[in-house]
């Protein structure tokens, strides 16, 4: 018997402003005003799609201490002619220094996000170097006979100049991949899409597990239409307490 943990998340990780130039079908045209010292900066972002029919939440996160911590300011939809799909938010900037920010939105099932860059390739990465891409409350596993390690509590992603990172936490202090000679087996995955790729047919999943030669730790390509999958590359992984970290050095297959 095989039990699979799967957190397939539609998302796009972006660098902080001036560090990247990616766009997404969900989150596009992110722009800011030019603030004066100790004045508010206004952030606007277009969110494509049928915004009238979907419950979309958007917000901006910003940092004045080089990403050591992040604040949150909610954004609201302007909803007026010419601005129907534009969300706006603001925050106050200090009198001097550097301010980093990124924008996120979610529609109840998919997240689109910018995010900080793990510029130093810290491994395993700390949580402030990544961006949260899912709400996973503790204790939401119902009738779980296997253990609290199947109860995911957080999922983060991030990028650097060399790697794609993910960090998953659970409601335990272990990440077993098998119980007994005949199983069950467990596979822990975190998935993403790159909507800006030349082909949007595929989703991608970083996976940790070892199931009878069918699944090994690696990056898997998943056909979004046929659900066929194949392993396309090796990953690095690290487990420590309730944290599972994985990273993959992408090539042209991801369209990055």
C-alpha positions as CSV (number, residue, x, y, z in Angstrom):
1,X,0.0,0.0,0.0
2,X,1.3,3.4,-0.9
3,X,0.2,6.6,0.8
4,X,1.2,9.8,-1.0
5,X,1.5,13.3,0.4
6,X,1.0,15.7,-2.5
7,X,0.9,19.5,-2.3
8,X,0.6,20.5,-6.0
9,X,0.5,24.3,-6.0
10,X,0.1,26.5,-9.0
11,X,2.5,29.4,-8.4
12,X,5.4,31.4,-9.7
13,X,8.3,32.6,-7.6
14,X,9.7,36.0,-8.6
15,X,12.7,37.8,-7.4
16,X,12.3,41.0,-5.4
17,X,12.0,44.2,-7.6
18,X,14.8,44.8,-10.0
19,X,16.1,41.2,-9.5
20,X,13.8,39.4,-12.0
21,X,11.4,39.9,-14.9
22,X,8.9,37.1,-14.8
23,X,5.2,37.3,-15.3
24,X,2.3,34.9,-14.7
25,X,-1.2,34.6,-16.1
26,X,-2.5,35.3,-12.6
27,X,-0.2,38.1,-11.5
28,X,1.1,40.6,-14.0
29,X,2.2,44.2,-14.3
30,X,3.5,44.8,-10.8
31,X,4.5,48.4,-10.3
32,X,5.2,50.9,-7.6
33,X,5.2,54.6,-7.2
34,X,8.4,56.6,-6.5
35,X,8.1,57.6,-2.8
36,X,9.8,60.3,-0.9
37,X,11.6,59.7,2.5
38,X,9.1,58.7,5.2
39,X,6.3,58.6,2.8
40,X,3.9,55.9,1.5
41,X,4.7,53.8,-1.6
42,X,1.8,52.7,-3.6
43,X,1.9,49.2,-5.2
44,X,-0.4,48.1,-8.0
45,X,-0.7,44.7,-9.7
46,X,-3.0,43.3,-12.4
47,X,-4.5,39.9,-11.8
48,X,-5.7,38.3,-15.0
49,X,-8.7,36.1,-15.3
50,X,-12.4,36.3,-14.5
51,X,-11.9,38.4,-11.4
52,X,-15.6,39.1,-11.0
53,X,-16.4,35.5,-10.6
54,X,-13.5,34.4,-8.4
55,X,-12.8,35.3,-4.8
56,X,-9.3,36.7,-5.0
57,X,-7.2,37.9,-2.1
58,X,-4.0,39.9,-2.7
59,X,-1.4,41.4,-0.5
60,X,2.1,42.9,-0.5
61,X,4.9,41.9,1.8
62,X,7.7,44.3,2.5
63,X,11.0,44.4,4.5
64,X,13.2,47.2,5.7
65,X,15.9,44.8,7.1
66,X,17.2,43.1,4.0
67,X,14.6,40.3,4.3
68,X,15.2,39.2,7.8
69,X,11.5,39.8,8.5
70,X,8.5,40.7,6.4
71,X,5.5,42.8,7.0
72,X,2.1,42.4,5.3
73,X,-0.3,45.0,3.8
74,X,-3.5,43.9,2.2
75,X,-4.4,45.1,-1.3
76,X,-7.9,45.9,-2.6
77,X,-9.4,45.7,-6.1
78,X,-9.9,49.2,-7.7
79,X,-12.9,47.9,-9.7
80,X,-13.5,50.9,-11.8
81,X,-13.4,51.3,-15.6
82,X,-10.0,50.7,-16.9
83,X,-8.9,49.3,-13.6
84,X,-11.2,46.3,-13.3
85,X,-8.5,43.7,-12.7
86,X,-6.0,46.0,-10.8
87,X,-5.3,45.6,-7.1
88,X,-3.7,48.3,-5.0
89,X,-1.9,48.5,-1.7
90,X,0.6,50.8,0.1
91,X,3.0,50.9,3.0
92,X,5.2,53.6,4.6
93,X,8.9,53.6,3.8
94,X,11.7,54.8,6.2
95,X,13.6,57.9,5.7
96,X,16.6,56.1,4.3
97,X,17.7,52.6,3.4
98,X,16.6,49.8,1.1
99,X,13.0,48.5,1.0
100,X,12.3,45.1,-0.6
101,X,8.7,44.0,-1.5
102,X,6.8,41.3,-3.3
103,X,3.2,40.7,-4.2
104,X,1.1,37.6,-3.7
105,X,-2.5,36.6,-4.6
106,X,-4.6,33.5,-4.2
107,X,-8.0,32.4,-5.4
108,X,-8.7,29.6,-2.9
109,X,-6.9,26.9,-4.8
110,X,-3.9,28.5,-6.6
111,X,-1.3,31.0,-5.5
112,X,0.7,33.4,-7.7
113,X,3.6,35.0,-6.0
114,X,6.7,37.0,-6.2
115,X,9.2,36.3,-3.5
116,X,12.6,36.9,-1.9
117,X,15.8,35.5,-3.6
118,X,18.1,33.2,-1.7
119,X,21.0,35.1,-3.1
120,X,23.7,33.3,-1.0
121,X,22.2,29.8,-1.8
122,X,22.0,29.1,1.9
123,X,21.3,25.4,2.4
124,X,19.0,24.4,4.0
125,X,17.3,27.7,3.4
126,X,15.7,29.7,6.3
127,X,12.1,30.4,6.1
128,X,12.6,34.2,5.6
129,X,14.5,33.4,2.3
130,X,11.4,31.7,0.9
131,X,7.8,32.6,0.2
132,X,4.8,30.8,1.7
133,X,2.6,29.3,-1.0
134,X,-0.1,27.4,0.9
135,X,-2.2,27.5,4.0
136,X,-1.8,24.2,5.8
137,X,-3.2,24.2,9.3
138,X,-2.0,21.7,11.9
139,X,-4.4,19.0,12.9
140,X,-6.5,18.9,9.7
141,X,-5.8,15.2,9.0
142,X,-8.9,13.2,9.6
143,X,-8.8,9.6,10.8
144,X,-5.1,9.3,10.1
145,X,-3.8,5.9,11.3
146,X,-0.2,6.4,10.2
147,X,0.9,9.3,12.3
148,X,1.2,13.1,12.5
149,X,4.0,13.1,10.0
150,X,1.4,13.1,7.3
151,X,-0.1,16.3,8.7
152,X,1.6,19.1,6.6
153,X,1.7,22.4,8.3
154,X,3.6,24.7,5.9
155,X,4.9,24.9,2.3
156,X,7.4,27.5,1.1
157,X,9.2,28.0,-2.2
158,X,12.1,30.1,-3.4
159,X,14.7,30.7,-6.0
160,X,18.3,31.8,-6.4
161,X,20.5,32.3,-9.3
162,X,21.2,28.5,-9.4
163,X,18.4,26.6,-7.6
164,X,14.7,26.2,-7.0
165,X,14.0,25.6,-3.3
166,X,11.1,24.2,-1.3
167,X,10.6,23.8,2.4
168,X,7.8,21.7,3.9
169,X,7.0,21.3,7.6
170,X,4.8,18.7,9.3
171,X,3.2,18.1,12.7
172,X,5.9,15.7,13.9
173,X,9.6,15.4,14.1
174,X,10.3,12.7,11.4
175,X,9.8,12.0,7.7
176,X,9.5,8.2,7.4
177,X,9.4,6.9,3.8
178,X,8.4,3.3,4.7
179,X,6.9,1.3,7.5
180,X,7.9,-2.4,7.4
181,X,9.3,-4.5,4.6
182,X,6.0,-4.5,2.7
183,X,5.1,-0.9,3.4
184,X,3.2,1.3,3.5
185,X,5.4,3.7,1.7
186,X,5.2,7.5,1.9
187,X,6.1,10.1,-0.8
188,X,6.3,13.8,0.1
189,X,6.0,16.2,-2.8
190,X,5.7,19.9,-3.4
191,X,4.7,21.0,-6.9
192,X,4.8,24.1,-9.0
193,X,4.1,25.5,-12.5
194,X,6.0,28.1,-14.5
195,X,3.2,29.9,-16.4
196,X,5.7,31.9,-18.3
197,X,7.3,28.9,-19.9
198,X,7.0,28.3,-23.6
199,X,4.9,25.3,-22.9
200,X,2.4,25.3,-20.1
201,X,1.4,21.6,-20.5
202,X,3.5,20.5,-17.6
203,X,3.6,20.8,-13.8
204,X,6.7,20.0,-11.8
205,X,7.1,18.3,-8.4
206,X,10.1,17.9,-6.1
207,X,9.6,14.5,-4.4
208,X,11.2,12.8,-1.4
209,X,10.6,9.0,-1.1
210,X,11.8,5.6,-2.3
211,X,9.1,3.3,-3.5
212,X,10.2,0.1,-5.2
213,X,12.1,1.8,-8.0
214,X,8.9,3.6,-9.1
215,X,9.6,6.8,-7.2
216,X,13.1,8.0,-6.1
217,X,14.0,11.5,-4.8
218,X,14.0,13.8,-7.7
219,X,12.2,16.3,-9.9
220,X,9.1,14.9,-11.7
221,X,7.5,16.3,-14.8
222,X,3.7,15.8,-14.8
223,X,1.5,16.2,-17.9
224,X,-1.3,18.4,-16.7
225,X,-3.8,16.8,-19.2
226,X,-2.9,13.1,-19.2
227,X,-1.4,13.0,-15.6
228,X,1.5,11.0,-17.0
229,X,4.8,11.6,-15.2
230,X,8.5,11.0,-15.5
231,X,11.5,11.7,-13.4
232,X,13.7,14.2,-15.1
233,X,16.5,15.1,-12.6
234,X,18.2,14.6,-9.2
235,X,17.5,16.8,-6.2
236,X,19.2,17.5,-3.0
237,X,17.2,17.0,0.2
238,X,17.6,17.5,3.9
239,X,15.4,16.5,6.9
240,X,15.8,18.0,10.3
241,X,13.0,17.6,12.9
242,X,9.7,18.7,11.3
243,X,11.4,20.3,8.3
244,X,12.0,18.7,4.9
245,X,14.0,20.9,2.5
246,X,14.5,20.1,-1.2
247,X,16.2,21.9,-4.0
248,X,16.8,21.4,-7.8
249,X,19.3,23.0,-10.1
250,X,17.1,23.9,-13.1
251,X,18.0,23.6,-16.7
252,X,16.1,24.6,-19.9
253,X,13.4,22.0,-19.2
254,X,11.8,24.4,-16.8
255,X,11.8,27.4,-19.1
256,X,13.6,29.5,-16.5
